[in-house]
Every structure is written in C-alpha cells, then in structure tokens.
Amino acid sequence: PPISKHELSAFSRKPDHKHYRECKDQMLRNFLKGVQLKYCAIQ
C-alpha cells in the first residue's frame, strides 16, 4: 500500500518527537525504488 504524507513526514522528525518513526531498511529501499522509477529516465 502507498505511504501517506503523514507517515513520510514522521521519518524526518526528531527522535524525541511524539510522532517520530524510525525508517526501516525495507521502507527506505522501496521509497528510493519509487523515486527512481518516477524520476530516472534510464532504468
């Protein structure tokens, strides 16, 4: 399922913020793959 804007912003918060979320390896991998598919002409 797609990630919401709120979930995405939670990864960039300070660790002591109440809505902070740690970005796991698989989430980062999937995010970067999506960016690559959307913005890179050469795949």
C-alpha angles and dihedrals in degrees: 000000000000120000118245125234089247092054091047093051090049089068092060097050125105113270092244093055113109093234096044116133127190113237108234122212095252093050091051092046092051092046093051091046090053092050090050093050092048101042109023117086093194114060 
